[in-house]
Every structure is written in C-alpha cells, then in structure tokens.
Amino acid sequence: MSPRPDAANEEQSTYWNGPPGQRWVAEQESQDKLFTPITAALFETASPRAGEAVIDVGCGAGETTLRLAAITGRALGVDVSEPLLARARERGQATGSPARFECADATAYDFADEAADLMTSRFGVMFFAEPARSFANLRKGLKPGARLVFACWRDPKLNPWLMAPYAAAIKHAPAPPRPGPDDPGPFSFADEQRVRRILGEAGFTEVTLTPRDFALDIGVGGGLENAVAKSLAIGPASRALDDQPESVRAEARAEIRAMLSEHVRDGAVPLAAAIWIVRARS
C-alpha cells in the first residue's frame, strides 16, 4: 500500500484487509449482480465519455472501474483492501482492461498528477473518519469543473434489504454499538445536509442529491435459501453474528428465513433499497 493509511482511517483499513474483505471477494459476483440497477443509475448520471480520465473511489473488486475503463479508456480504481483489489486486477488482466488499481487510502494518496474529468464511487465514500479532509484530497485529482458523482445509502429505515435481516438477527444476538451520526459506516451519508456540508467544506460546488428507490432481489436469482445465505455472508446481520456460537447463529438463521419467506415473490426475494445519487463540481 502506498502510502500508509491515514491514522484516522486505520480501523477501516484493518477491517477491509481482514476476513470481511475476504468475504466480500467471495460474494463479488452476486453483489455486482444485486447492484446492477444501482450501477446503471450511477452511470446514467455520471455519463462517462470516451477519452475522459476517471477516478473510482472505494472501487472494491473493480466492477465499476472496469466498466468505466471500457467506456473511457482511462480509469483509476482506489481502495484500501488488498484482497478486493487482487480480485479487481485479476478481472482486469483476464479481459485486457486498461483500468489500473492502487491500494491506497484516498485521504492520504497523492492525486495531484491525475487531472481527472470525472470521479465516481458506488458506496465507497462513507467510511472516511474525516470526510471533508478526504474529499479535499480527492479534489486535488480533478480538473477544475470536473464532475463528482457517487451513490450512497439513505436512511437505514428506508433500506430493509439490509436492516430487516439485521433486525431478525439481533433478536438472538447482542446488537453491536450503534454508530454516531458522524461515525464512518454504510449510512454515514444518509443525511442530505451533512453531505452538502462535507462537500462544501472540501471545495466542491453545485451539489445536488437525487433520491432513488429500488427493489433488490436479495436472493440474486437463487430464491429464499440463497437470500438467507447472502444475508448471513456480509452486511449488518453478518456483523451482528460474528463470533457468536453456532446455536445462536442457527436461531438467527431460522428467524431470518421466516422473515424473508414473507417477501418471496415468483422465486425472488425483493426488498426495498434507497440511495442518494450525489453530483457536484470541483
């Protein structure tokens, strides 16, 4: 990794380079399939064009970076997780993609030479300990007037695809400490005014947030049992059950299955998801 993570982001770096990062690698294909409509909405707003230079922040296993590179010919994916980036590079090499990947903390990485026309992220910018400082550093990699477009989650209550399995799980396992409103995490950008303040402090202008709503098949085409397995593999329910004895996990699994069985429709398990598509200018 070059350079080392910013001290404020050490905890997140450790997390994504540990077992959770490996689990996300294992779930890469199904997660990318799950997020297909969200990725389409992100690209519709970002409108990447041939010849543009793009930076993809929190790129994970590279789905969005590889898609961007196929359109523009120039895309840099940045993430703190070596396991996920190893998968991204493997995918890029298999297809001959021009995408390049850097394992780096976006708060500390030197973006000065990038001169990008567009910066994107699909759920990769909500984990900064000091987000205004992180976005100010990201802006150094953009040309004046360049576009920033990213997707982030709205209120947890609007995202039962994640929170309904979690609510079922914590009937049988202790609930983890609830993060504060400014703590890093998947819902840390749920508040519109906070996002506007962060981007304004970082020097971005013309900030807009557009709400988008989706029904995500959390079984990803595999029906109820796959939906249960996916809920237990990654996400809030998975975190709540980490280090719990198998007896507790079995009880939680049965609770999640019973809850999800009520949502099965024609072999799919659709649950609501709510995001912001955020746009701004450097």
C-alpha positions as CSV (number, residue, x, y, z in Angstrom):
1,M,0.0,0.0,0.0
2,S,1.4,3.4,-0.9
3,P,1.2,5.5,1.2
4,R,0.2,4.0,4.5
5,P,-3.4,4.7,5.5
6,D,-4.1,8.0,7.2
7,A,-4.0,7.4,11.0
8,A,-7.7,8.3,11.3
9,N,-8.7,5.5,8.9
10,E,-6.5,2.7,10.3
11,E,-9.5,0.9,11.7
12,Q,-11.3,0.8,8.4
13,S,-8.2,-0.3,6.6
14,T,-7.7,-3.2,9.1
15,Y,-11.3,-4.2,8.7
16,W,-11.3,-4.3,4.9
17,N,-8.0,-6.2,4.8
18,G,-9.2,-8.8,7.2
19,P,-11.8,-11.6,7.0
20,P,-14.6,-9.2,5.9
21,G,-12.6,-8.2,2.9
22,Q,-12.2,-11.9,2.0
23,R,-15.9,-12.5,2.4
24,W,-16.7,-9.6,0.0
25,V,-14.3,-11.2,-2.5
26,A,-16.3,-14.4,-2.2
27,E,-19.5,-12.5,-2.8
28,Q,-18.2,-10.3,-5.6
29,E,-20.3,-11.8,-8.4
30,S,-23.6,-11.8,-6.5
31,Q,-23.1,-8.3,-5.1
32,D,-22.4,-6.9,-8.5
33,K,-25.5,-8.6,-9.9
34,L,-27.5,-7.4,-6.9
35,F,-26.4,-3.8,-7.5
36,T,-27.0,-3.9,-11.3
37,P,-29.8,-1.3,-11.3
38,I,-27.9,1.0,-8.9
39,T,-24.8,0.8,-11.1
40,A,-26.9,1.7,-14.1
41,A,-28.3,4.7,-12.3
42,L,-24.9,5.8,-11.3
43,F,-23.6,5.6,-14.8
44,E,-26.6,7.3,-16.2
45,T,-25.9,10.4,-14.0
46,A,-22.1,10.2,-14.4
47,S,-22.2,10.0,-18.2
48,P,-18.6,8.8,-18.7
49,R,-17.3,9.6,-22.2
50,A,-14.6,8.2,-24.4
51,G,-11.2,9.7,-23.7
52,E,-12.1,11.0,-20.2
53,A,-9.8,10.3,-17.2
54,V,-11.8,8.8,-14.3
55,I,-11.0,8.1,-10.7
56,D,-13.2,5.5,-9.0
57,V,-13.1,5.8,-5.2
58,G,-13.6,2.7,-2.9
59,C,-13.6,0.6,-6.1
60,G,-13.6,-2.8,-4.2
61,A,-13.4,-5.7,-6.6
62,G,-13.4,-3.4,-9.6
63,E,-16.8,-3.7,-11.2
64,T,-17.4,0.0,-11.7
65,T,-13.8,0.8,-12.5
66,L,-13.7,-1.9,-15.2
67,R,-16.9,-0.6,-16.7
68,L,-15.6,2.9,-16.7
69,A,-12.3,1.9,-18.3
70,A,-14.3,0.1,-21.1
71,I,-16.1,3.3,-21.9
72,T,-13.4,5.9,-21.4
73,G,-10.1,4.0,-21.8
74,R,-8.7,5.7,-18.7
75,A,-9.8,4.7,-15.2
76,L,-8.0,4.5,-11.8
77,G,-9.6,2.5,-9.0
78,V,-8.5,3.2,-5.5
79,D,-9.3,1.1,-2.4
80,V,-7.8,0.2,0.9
81,S,-8.5,-3.5,0.6
82,E,-5.7,-5.7,-0.9
83,P,-8.0,-8.8,-1.1
84,L,-10.6,-6.9,-3.1
85,L,-8.0,-5.2,-5.4
86,A,-6.4,-8.5,-6.1
87,R,-9.7,-9.7,-7.4
88,A,-10.1,-6.4,-9.4
89,R,-6.6,-6.9,-11.0
90,E,-7.4,-10.5,-11.8
91,R,-10.6,-9.5,-13.6
92,G,-8.8,-6.7,-15.5
93,Q,-6.0,-8.9,-16.6
94,A,-8.5,-11.5,-17.8
95,T,-10.2,-9.0,-20.1
96,G,-7.2,-6.9,-21.1
97,S,-8.8,-3.9,-19.4
98,P,-6.8,-0.6,-19.4
99,A,-8.0,0.0,-15.9
100,R,-5.3,0.5,-13.2
101,F,-5.7,-0.1,-9.5
102,E,-4.0,1.4,-6.5
103,C,-4.2,0.1,-2.9
104,A,-4.3,3.4,-1.0
105,D,-6.2,5.4,1.4
106,A,-8.0,8.2,-0.6
107,T,-7.3,10.6,2.4
108,A,-3.6,10.2,2.0
109,Y,-2.9,9.2,-1.6
110,D,-1.3,11.9,-3.8
111,F,-3.8,12.5,-6.6
112,A,-2.0,15.6,-7.9
113,D,-1.0,14.2,-11.2
114,E,-4.3,12.6,-12.2
115,A,-6.2,15.6,-13.7
116,A,-9.4,13.6,-14.0
117,D,-12.5,14.7,-15.7
118,L,-14.8,12.5,-13.6
119,M,-14.7,11.0,-10.1
120,T,-17.2,8.3,-9.2
121,S,-18.0,5.9,-6.3
122,R,-20.5,3.2,-5.7
123,F,-20.8,3.0,-1.9
124,G,-17.1,3.7,-1.3
125,V,-17.0,7.1,0.3
126,M,-19.0,6.7,3.5
127,F,-16.1,5.2,5.5
128,F,-13.8,8.2,6.0
129,A,-13.2,9.3,9.6
130,E,-12.8,12.9,8.5
131,P,-14.7,13.1,5.2
132,A,-14.2,16.8,4.5
133,R,-10.5,16.3,4.6
134,S,-10.7,13.2,2.5
135,F,-12.8,14.9,-0.2
136,A,-10.5,17.9,-0.2
137,N,-7.6,15.5,-1.0
138,L,-9.7,13.7,-3.7
139,R,-10.5,17.1,-5.3
140,K,-6.7,17.5,-6.0
141,G,-7.0,14.8,-8.6
142,L,-9.7,16.6,-10.6
143,K,-9.5,19.2,-13.2
144,P,-11.3,22.5,-12.5
145,G,-15.0,22.0,-13.2
146,A,-14.7,18.2,-13.2
147,R,-17.7,16.1,-12.2
148,L,-18.1,14.2,-8.9
149,V,-20.9,11.5,-8.9
150,F,-21.4,8.9,-6.3
151,A,-24.0,6.6,-4.8
152,C,-24.6,6.4,-1.0
153,W,-27.3,4.9,1.2
154,R,-30.2,6.9,2.6
155,D,-31.8,6.4,6.0
156,P,-31.5,2.8,7.4
157,K,-35.3,2.7,7.8
158,L,-35.6,3.0,4.0
159,N,-33.3,0.1,3.4
160,P,-35.0,-3.1,4.7
161,W,-32.9,-5.1,2.2
162,L,-30.1,-4.7,4.8
163,M,-31.9,-3.8,8.0
164,A,-34.7,-6.5,8.0
165,P,-32.2,-9.4,8.3
166,Y,-30.3,-7.4,10.9
167,A,-33.4,-6.8,13.0
168,A,-34.1,-10.6,12.8
169,A,-30.5,-11.4,13.8
170,I,-30.4,-9.2,16.9
171,K,-33.5,-11.0,18.3
172,H,-30.9,-13.7,19.1
173,A,-27.6,-11.9,19.3
174,P,-26.5,-8.7,21.1
175,A,-26.9,-5.6,19.0
176,P,-23.5,-4.1,18.2
177,P,-23.0,-0.5,19.5
178,R,-24.9,1.9,17.3
179,P,-22.5,4.3,15.4
180,G,-22.8,8.0,16.0
181,P,-24.2,10.2,13.2
182,D,-20.7,11.3,12.1
183,D,-19.0,7.9,12.5
184,P,-17.8,6.0,9.4
185,G,-20.3,3.4,8.1
186,P,-22.7,2.5,5.4
187,F,-25.3,5.1,6.5
188,S,-23.0,7.9,7.4
189,F,-24.0,9.9,4.3
190,A,-27.8,9.4,4.8
191,D,-28.3,13.0,6.0
192,E,-28.6,15.4,3.0
193,Q,-27.4,18.4,4.9
194,R,-24.3,16.6,6.2
195,V,-23.3,15.6,2.7
196,R,-23.8,19.1,1.5
197,R,-21.7,20.5,4.3
198,I,-18.9,18.0,3.8
199,L,-18.6,18.6,0.1
200,G,-18.8,22.4,0.6
201,E,-16.0,22.3,3.1
202,A,-13.9,20.2,0.7
203,G,-14.3,22.9,-2.0
204,F,-17.0,21.3,-4.2
205,T,-19.8,23.3,-5.7
206,E,-23.2,22.8,-7.5
207,V,-24.0,19.9,-5.1
208,T,-27.3,18.1,-5.7
209,L,-28.7,14.9,-4.1
210,T,-31.3,12.9,-6.0
211,P,-33.2,10.2,-4.1
212,R,-33.5,6.9,-6.0
213,D,-35.5,3.8,-4.8
214,F,-35.1,0.2,-5.9
215,A,-36.4,-3.3,-5.1
216,L,-33.4,-5.5,-4.8
217,D,-33.8,-9.3,-5.1
218,I,-31.5,-10.2,-2.2
219,G,-31.7,-13.9,-3.3
220,V,-30.0,-12.7,-6.5
221,G,-32.0,-15.2,-8.6
222,G,-31.4,-18.1,-6.2
223,G,-34.6,-17.9,-4.1
224,L,-35.2,-17.9,-0.4
225,E,-32.3,-20.1,0.7
226,N,-29.9,-18.0,-1.2
227,A,-31.4,-14.8,0.3
228,V,-30.8,-16.3,3.8
229,A,-27.2,-17.3,2.9
230,K,-26.4,-13.8,1.4
231,S,-27.9,-12.1,4.5
232,L,-25.5,-14.1,6.7
233,A,-22.5,-13.7,4.5
234,I,-22.0,-9.9,4.5
235,G,-23.8,-6.8,5.9
236,P,-25.2,-5.8,9.3
237,A,-26.7,-9.2,10.1
238,S,-23.4,-10.9,9.4
239,R,-21.6,-8.4,11.6
240,A,-24.0,-8.9,14.5
241,L,-23.5,-12.7,14.3
242,D,-19.7,-12.6,14.1
243,D,-18.1,-14.6,16.9
244,Q,-21.5,-15.9,18.1
245,P,-21.8,-19.6,18.9
246,E,-23.4,-21.9,16.3
247,S,-26.5,-22.3,18.4
248,V,-27.2,-18.5,18.3
249,R,-26.4,-18.4,14.6
250,A,-28.8,-21.3,13.9
251,E,-31.6,-19.4,15.8
252,A,-30.9,-16.2,13.9
253,R,-30.8,-18.1,10.6
254,A,-34.2,-19.6,11.3
255,E,-35.5,-16.1,12.3
256,I,-34.2,-14.5,9.1
257,R,-35.6,-17.3,6.9
258,A,-39.1,-16.9,8.5
259,M,-39.0,-13.2,8.0
260,L,-37.8,-13.4,4.4
261,S,-40.3,-16.1,3.5
262,E,-43.0,-13.5,3.7
263,H,-41.3,-11.5,0.9
264,V,-40.9,-14.3,-1.7
265,R,-42.5,-13.3,-5.0
266,D,-42.2,-15.6,-8.0
267,G,-39.0,-17.1,-6.8
268,A,-37.4,-13.7,-6.0
269,V,-37.0,-12.0,-2.6
270,P,-37.4,-8.3,-3.4
271,L,-36.8,-5.8,-0.6
272,A,-36.6,-2.0,-0.8
273,A,-33.4,-0.1,-1.1
274,A,-33.0,3.7,-1.0
275,I,-29.9,5.7,-2.2
276,W,-28.8,9.2,-3.0
277,I,-27.1,9.9,-6.3
278,V,-24.9,12.8,-5.4
279,R,-23.5,15.2,-8.0
280,A,-21.0,18.1,-7.6
281,R,-18.3,20.1,-9.4
282,S,-14.7,20.5,-8.4
